[in-house]
Amino acid sequence: MNRKALVDFLDSLEEKGIPGCDMVVYHDHKPVFRHMAGFADEAKTRPITEDTTYWLYSATKLITCTAVMQLVEKGSIGLDDPVYEFLPEYKDLKVKKETCIEPAANTMTIRHLLTMQSGLNYDLGLPSVRRVLKETAGKATTREIIKALAEELLDFEPGTRYQYSLSHDVLGAVIEVVSGLRFGEYLKQNIFDPLGMKDTGFELTAVRKANMSEQFEYRPDTNTSVRMTSDNCYVLSDNFESGGAGLISTVDDYILYLDAMCNWGTSPGGYKILDAGYIDLMRRDQLHEVSKNDFRQLGKIGYSYGLGVRTLVDKERSHSRSPLGEFGWDGAAGAYALIDTDNHLAIFYAQHVRGCGYAYEKIHPTIRDLTYEMLGL
């Protein structure tokens, strides 16, 4: 196994404005590659280590959707159940039309939320959200914020379009209602603790804060990054556990989740996070042609969208070395997760740079293909 090409590429990223990065690969439940490069701070006094923590941003969505599928597997949720059966305020929704506002003709379902076809958007400054934050002095809970969100107009009829949105944050509230647990506690009991993910959660504890990489903003015109605030704008209050973007983790922790998923839901210790049939369902293309056209605007060539995950559907267009059905997602600061059940392969890459188009266009496909080349797959 020749690691050199992948190591050299990761080491070269500092020249492209990536202050620090970390990558790990698991194959058949075993770590086969790990490399850290650069620093966790602008002053270059804190090298990236195994303890470095990161905001996962949208890599949170994979875990949220896995939790939903656990409840589907148990029979507690049906994919085509109306959302209002769990969150009553989502019953009488209204849709923006070209010249008027009308009651929604389609009922929003759990599947619509999972597939980003709900009609919701990603506007964090919506009037209802601002109001509930003001009323609670910035302490609104997950349930309170998601309840307020139901007052907003949908951008389109549920099921008719794809639009990246707060859909998975709504799923966090659904999980709370169905499980009777706070969202983070459900994840802790059913995913994090059984998999040994001791450094993952929504709370910015003193230890996580001390170990967190500084956060940077990318400057594409100069291929540099400048330090920005360490806040996560998607964490709307101290009590809001964002199913779309709120988790904090380490590379060593997050790979444990990916490793279980790529081995058809089973951890090395035998814990079954999800039945193989439901993992296969997650990675199945869920989009009709109109929604596919919307999804293509994200630039993930050769991929479509399943139940909360990108899924590879066209190798000829993607030029990917990974097999059809490879799935995963990424995050706003550049994280990248790959799950390959055919080869029992998992990849996780982390950096802490916002607005870095270079990560999605160049880094992610390159590390994906170099990994397959390294392993001879």
Steps between C-alpha positions, in 0.01 A plus 500: 500500500656824383391788723726760342263658247228553761742630764662737251161634395391567859834664578458725195171647620665760723629664181137519383392683812389209720667566840453146626330174408456144622400186314438139598404190300350179641480178298337184637480657846871584504671839473718482190592865460529805724671830428486840664648813347532861604372687802180565694577868551598801293818552701614145417567408860248211523562214258197294400474200735264209566326717763423791266127565487297645214149619429365227274245733344302299241689178570258503795223417253628145443464420868158667527367300206647179639313568824177550304557173317552322833151613597367394160656157554328476840166591346473823698508714183385433146682666212173620353342600830380861505732722702196641683443162667808580708505880479133616483595854398611364162146406397367819342799624306488772237696531176628805315366512146598746228215739571345377825522282809307174508450211744740219417332241281759234590554370850861529622635156589803360680636394159472859376711617795761228450531574127498882526176515305298659782464850361701645790805721445821583689417855610627529859351847540134415446256720697358207697846387607608851597182539701535180703864578572399843627215360710731246664794739542703289261432175688244338268505120488509280192128436528418872545701613197363228274146577614551865409643402161165345407352852479710581194387461141636208301695584184322225304262209541657214700634228274526712186854644521836449674631785715771483764332615817427471872318171433739294709468743790128426493587129515687566824173620653318194361758274669439681831124446478522136395774396743395712797864603536685819427648461151861495620416244767341272242817517288714436806307191604448349156805603296780673688538287815454161331762592238745648752464856366599675822591837347186565294198707598313828473641654817807720471655366818813651649710215360350525150545876502863474612575245227306669220684611192475868429258564216603668176336662202631424152624764257483330157659790313825452695468137614531611862292477815441758771389430852132555574277455804484151645122517527267270305227718347268198469490453877221751557499477881677319782204261522452440128648169388530538124444176313630670189827651618551502878727214599860531618736207455852376438626304202565196721141511624314562178677222314355250749153587375605479135677169562186343642293628209738372232489155659124487447421656836714287730783625721814292569351419840181369344268793568239528227447869431258431214384199303663453160170535318445848642853606411432384146177703504688810619735489203226434244434790261181673617472787253276541198633686197395851609667454839805345335543817297485703821757273668740532207538867586708390801771381260525141625552351155376144459315503831135521596335515844362224718360517851727775629809399302663556163512173310712413196275416205718569194866398496549607140410860580669513839825327393506370858700195598239419764218255414139581422312544827793662681339760724560765764501877538722795594498813716518878472855514638623238253441167673449201270351159578496198270328166566561206265314185605628300201860524619431561873685828462456829687677832451480807719681825432481813716608860464355815658473744208166658409414606146764274349370395160842348434422229756191377315631548148852367545588360844209261549510325161879484511523335843220264401678379188848496653364278779367244253827515310699450819294194596488358149121507494 
